[in-house]
Amino acid sequence: MAITKAKLFDTDQKRTAELMKALGHPARIAIIELLAERETCICGDITEELPLAQSTVSQHLKALKTAGIIKGEINGVRVCYCLDEEGIKEIKDLFSPLVENLTTATEKDCC
């Protein structure tokens, strides 16, 4: 049985990694860009916009929803998706300090 080392890291580090993993596929980036562009919930349109099968899009939507980046609402026999405001705020709150820290670090003389 494998022993996980995740418990050795703080909550923000683990959550940042979880969000990055959820965003770690170009199709998922395309999905959130599409949702941001439309500024509204989308039901079946996502599959029409991406060069992927419905089952593949569904897997990506599930990953984004599980991570809390998008939310889905049942509308009859369809699920309508939109960005999750709290999830997007969390991304900003976690990623901004990380990027700032990395930017500051790269401005120093090194190597």
C-alpha positions as MATLAB code, in Angstrom:
seq = 'MAITKAKLFDTDQKRTAELMKALGHPARIAIIELLAERETCICGDITEELPLAQSTVSQHLKALKTAGIIKGEINGVRVCYCLDEEGIKEIKDLFSPLVENLTTATEKDCC';
ca = [
       0.000    0.000    0.000;
       1.416    3.362   -1.039;
       2.012    5.977    1.615;
       0.989    9.484    0.635;
       3.195   12.407    1.506;
       0.414   14.952    0.852;
      -0.207   15.337    4.577;
       3.269   16.880    4.863;
       2.124   19.978    2.936;
      -0.128   22.793    4.101;
      -3.757   23.196    3.072;
      -3.092   26.004    0.576;
      -0.351   24.011   -1.163;
      -2.600   20.963   -1.482;
      -5.562   23.004   -2.733;
      -3.393   24.914   -5.231;
      -2.104   21.601   -6.590;
      -5.656   20.251   -6.816;
      -6.804   23.300   -8.789;
      -3.763   23.170  -11.068;
      -4.423   19.506  -11.751;
      -8.034   20.305  -12.641;
      -6.818   23.022  -15.004;
      -4.016   20.857  -16.384;
      -5.641   19.947  -19.688;
      -6.176   22.233  -22.704;
      -9.793   21.082  -23.063;
     -10.556   22.240  -19.526;
      -8.974   25.606  -20.203;
     -11.089   25.859  -23.369;
     -14.216   25.002  -21.368;
     -13.662   27.665  -18.711;
     -12.743   30.227  -21.378;
     -15.986   29.407  -23.183;
     -17.999   29.738  -19.973;
     -16.307   33.068  -19.184;
     -16.897   34.336  -22.718;
     -20.594   33.450  -22.687;
     -21.112   34.835  -19.165;
     -24.066   32.505  -18.806;
     -24.840   28.871  -18.209;
     -24.363   26.554  -21.163;
     -26.115   23.240  -21.623;
     -25.330   21.371  -24.833;
     -23.306   24.054  -26.586;
     -19.959   22.994  -25.109;
     -19.717   19.850  -27.233;
     -20.555   21.872  -30.348;
     -17.672   24.247  -29.616;
     -14.938   21.707  -28.895;
     -13.424   19.039  -31.164;
     -14.219   16.335  -28.607;
     -16.823   13.645  -28.126;
     -19.667   14.255  -25.687;
     -18.319   11.607  -23.301;
     -14.897   13.283  -23.233;
     -16.407   16.717  -22.606;
     -18.471   15.197  -19.787;
     -15.319   13.816  -18.142;
     -13.655   17.233  -18.291;
     -16.779   18.938  -16.924;
     -16.846   16.472  -14.049;
     -13.195   17.213  -13.178;
     -13.825   20.961  -13.219;
     -16.991   20.587  -11.155;
     -15.314   18.301   -8.610;
     -12.565   20.896   -8.165;
     -15.175   23.610   -7.596;
     -14.224   25.659  -10.663;
     -17.604   25.291  -12.358;
     -21.069   24.434  -11.164;
     -23.889   22.623  -12.860;
     -27.626   22.949  -12.483;
     -30.110   20.379  -13.690;
     -32.532   21.862  -16.184;
     -34.938   19.129  -17.266;
     -32.871   16.353  -18.823;
     -29.835   18.604  -19.280;
     -27.249   20.080  -16.972;
     -26.386   23.739  -17.473;
     -22.841   24.745  -16.546;
     -21.333   28.070  -15.519;
     -18.294   29.291  -13.617;
     -18.437   28.938   -9.842;
     -17.815   32.415   -8.422;
     -16.316   31.067   -5.194;
     -14.041   28.677   -7.080;
     -12.760   31.430   -9.354;
     -12.119   33.678   -6.348;
     -10.231   30.833   -4.691;
      -8.047   30.409   -7.789;
      -7.243   34.126   -7.719;
      -6.565   34.102   -3.961;
      -4.236   31.101   -4.182;
      -2.516   31.739   -7.515;
      -1.875   35.493   -7.177;
       0.483   35.232   -4.173;
       2.226   32.256   -5.772;
       2.808   34.114   -9.053;
       3.917   37.236   -7.163;
       6.397   35.175   -5.153;
       7.749   33.516   -8.299;
       8.022   36.856  -10.067;
       9.928   38.369   -7.167;
      12.232   35.357   -7.013;
      13.088   35.579  -10.718;
      14.003   39.246  -10.394;
      16.895   38.341   -8.084;
      20.322   37.425   -9.389;
      20.588   33.698   -9.599;
      22.679   31.197  -11.501;
];
